[in-house]
Amino acid sequence: MKICFCCAVVLAFAGWAGAQQAPVPVEQEPHHHVVLKNDSVLVTHVVIPPGEVTLFHTHSYDRAAIHLTNNMVSFQQPDQPESEQMPAKIGEISASTRQGNPLTHRVRNAGPGPFEVIDVEFLHRPAQASTASAAAIAAENPSARIYNWVLAPGASSAQHTHERPYLVIAATRTQLKMTGPDGKTSTHEMKAGDFHWVESKATHTLANDGAAEGQIVELELK
């Protein structure tokens, strides 16, 4: 009887300890792989195998996300029931605004394959937001504007200018050709999830130099 009682106490304590586990900062969550951190942004490549769930983790800033895979996922905040499963689709873009307390949650991947997303946290809101947008805005928050280019083979964007630092992210594999106003070009073979950070002002067009449709997303700081 004494042994059974001790086992029951240990199991109860273990359950209590698990329930009380403190959330971790997003960059310490094992499924979130930091691929870039500078004074402006924290970029993580999130990879969750099917059937797995992340630790509870905390997002402390305005954010944006670009989905790289098709999956069914659910979300849960501490002391709240888990959400219903919802689809995540390749090329889906979201922008969220921190309001009040940081967001703490965990994410479950119901499959069918690995869940992958590029998650970007903007570490500073601008003291004064820029007034000019580079192109049609696909999504935005107080920290950044997002431009979405879905390009057929051989198609190109309009020429546009980025006044402030920005990220170029491939949502799908794309043979990306960038052309400046002087006519000089550079071509980059980009896989889904590849990105490039640009600090300086830039004027360019983006073209798909490949044989299949491609999607490029630009996130420009305000």
HELIX and SHEET records of a PDB file:
HELIX    1   1 LYS A    2  ALA A   19  1                                  18    
HELIX    2   2 VAL A   26  GLN A   28  5                                   3    
SHEET    1   A 5 VAL A  24  PRO A  25  0                                        
SHEET    2   A 5 HIS A  57  HIS A  59  1                                        
SHEET    3   A 5 LEU A 103  ASN A 109 -1                                        
SHEET    4   A 5 ASN A  71  GLN A  76 -1                                        
SHEET    5   A 5 MET A  86  ALA A  88 -1                                        
SHEET    1   B 5 HIS A  32  LYS A  37  0                                        
SHEET    2   B 5 VAL A  41  ILE A  48 -1                                        
SHEET    3   B 5 PHE A 115  PHE A 122 -1                                        
SHEET    4   B 5 ASP A  62  HIS A  67 -1                                        
SHEET    5   B 5 ILE A  93  SER A  96 -1                                        
SHEET    1   C 5 ALA A 139  GLU A 140  0                                        
SHEET    2   C 5 ALA A 144  LEU A 151 -1                                        
SHEET    3   C 5 GLY A 214  LEU A 221 -1                                        
SHEET    4   C 5 TYR A 166  ALA A 170 -1                                        
SHEET    5   C 5 PHE A 195  VAL A 198 -1                                        
SHEET    1   D 4 HIS A 160  HIS A 162  0                                        
SHEET    2   D 4 ALA A 202  ASN A 208 -1                                        
SHEET    3   D 4 THR A 174  THR A 179 -1                                        
SHEET    4   D 4 THR A 185  MET A 190 -1                                        
END                                                                             
